[in-house]
């Protein structure tokens, strides 16, 4: 199996979710089939984050951070999660996943 495995399937995602990374899978809405370069860059950053965090701790910290930031930012909690901040800030950087430093997401805490 090639890592990550990319799946295009609307039924596996919530209505307002465009894509999700659940190592070793990246699941995207079907509309991205054949035109997914931009969103894939974002999701590949999450693959790197999940690998370096040994997957399960990534999701624990992700959920804890979301919960804490929910009180501070309300509906904007998702946008302020350090993992998301790193991915959004660098999804347009050429070869970012090759040049990023280990645990780079921590500078976005």
MOFEN-V516794 format. One line per field, one symbol per residue. phi: phi as a letter, one per 20 degrees, with the letter a starting at -180 (. if undefined). burial: I if it has 9 or more other C-alpha atoms within 8 Angstrom, else O. A space follows every 10 residues. Layout:
phi = ???
burial = ???
This chain:
phi = .edeedcdaf fecfgeeeab dcgedddcff fefnbcgfff gfffffgfff ffemmfggff fgffffffff fedmfeggfd fgfffffffc feeglgfedf eglgfffdf
burial = OOOIIOOIII OOIOOOOOII IOIIIIIIIO OIOOOOOOIO IIIIIIIIII IIIOIOOIOO OIOOIIIOII OOIOOOIIOI IIIIIIIOOI IOOOOIOOOO OOOIIOOIO
